Amino acid sequence: MSSPPVPANEFVRPAVRWSGTIPDAGKEKVKPNSGVITWREPFAELWAAWELGKEAPHVDFDSYFVVVEAGPYADGLVHLMVDGEGVGRAVVVTKREEPERQGFGYSIGVFPRAGIKTYRGKVVAKREEP
């Protein structure tokens, strides 16, 4: 069963979002290159590497995927903009008037797979495991 087509330029808000600052700039390299996580193990590894809590929160990766934004001002992932082809792009609000912080900012959002085919070229419409 396939998802219904997504109208052009639909805003999709995250089901849940975490954001903050990691003081150790070297830990930024742990983020996924594609900016997306489609199954539990890499999410748990990122959560542990960034020391965000004891255990990574449960995410239903059959129905959802995770978007990770990180950088000097990347703490305001608001939503995805999804075009009529199912291509998602992050919309991040930044507060550039703040002085540059030590380390890096991060924002992690959990988004529904329904109607979203790709994010930064990575297929998110289905669950992927190695």
RAKAMO-V621082 format. One record per pair of residues at least 12 apart in sequence whose C-alpha atoms are under 6 Angstrom apart, sorted by sequence separation. I is the first residue (numbers start at 1). J is the second residue. D is the distance in Angstrom with one decimal. If there is no record, write none. Layout:
i=I j=J d=D
i=I j=J d=D
This chain:
i=44 j=56 d=5.2
i=79 j=91 d=5.5
i=113 j=125 d=5.3
i=78 j=91 d=5.8
i=78 j=92 d=5.6
i=77 j=92 d=4.3
i=76 j=92 d=5.2
i=76 j=93 d=4.9
i=76 j=94 d=5.9
i=73 j=94 d=5.8
i=39 j=61 d=5.6
i=38 j=65 d=5.0
i=37 j=66 d=5.0
i=86 j=115 d=5.8
i=36 j=66 d=5.6
i=75 j=105 d=5.1
i=77 j=107 d=5.7
i=86 j=116 d=4.4
i=87 j=117 d=5.9
i=36 j=67 d=4.5
i=74 j=105 d=4.9
i=75 j=106 d=4.8
i=86 j=117 d=4.8
i=87 j=118 d=5.0
i=88 j=119 d=4.9
i=35 j=67 d=5.6
i=36 j=68 d=5.9
i=72 j=104 d=4.8
i=73 j=105 d=5.5
i=74 j=106 d=5.2
i=75 j=107 d=4.8
i=35 j=68 d=4.9
i=71 j=104 d=5.1
i=72 j=105 d=5.5
i=71 j=105 d=5.4
i=70 j=105 d=5.6
i=70 j=106 d=4.3
i=69 j=106 d=5.6
i=69 j=107 d=5.2
i=68 j=107 d=6.0
i=68 j=108 d=4.6
i=67 j=108 d=5.7
i=67 j=109 d=5.2
i=66 j=109 d=5.6
i=66 j=110 d=4.5
i=65 j=110 d=5.7
i=65 j=111 d=5.5
i=64 j=111 d=5.4
i=64 j=112 d=4.3
i=63 j=112 d=5.9
i=64 j=113 d=5.1
i=63 j=113 d=5.6
i=20 j=75 d=6.0
i=19 j=75 d=5.4
i=62 j=127 d=5.8
i=13 j=79 d=4.5
i=12 j=79 d=5.5
i=12 j=80 d=5.1
i=11 j=80 d=5.7
i=11 j=81 d=4.8
i=10 j=81 d=5.7
i=9 j=81 d=5.7
i=10 j=82 d=5.2
i=9 j=82 d=5.2
i=9 j=83 d=4.6
i=8 j=83 d=4.4
i=8 j=84 d=4.0
i=7 j=84 d=5.0
i=6 j=84 d=5.2
i=25 j=103 d=4.0
i=23 j=102 d=5.6
i=24 j=103 d=4.9
i=25 j=104 d=5.8
i=23 j=103 d=4.1
i=22 j=103 d=5.5
i=22 j=104 d=5.5
i=21 j=104 d=5.6
i=21 j=105 d=4.3
i=20 j=105 d=5.7
i=20 j=106 d=5.6
i=19 j=106 d=5.4
i=19 j=107 d=4.2
i=18 j=107 d=5.7
i=38 j=127 d=5.7
i=18 j=108 d=5.2
i=38 j=128 d=5.9
i=17 j=108 d=5.5
i=17 j=109 d=4.4
i=16 j=109 d=5.9
i=16 j=110 d=5.5
i=14 j=109 d=5.4
i=15 j=110 d=5.5
i=14 j=110 d=5.2
i=15 j=111 d=5.9
i=14 j=111 d=4.9
i=6 j=115 d=5.5
i=3 j=114 d=5.5
i=3 j=115 d=5.4
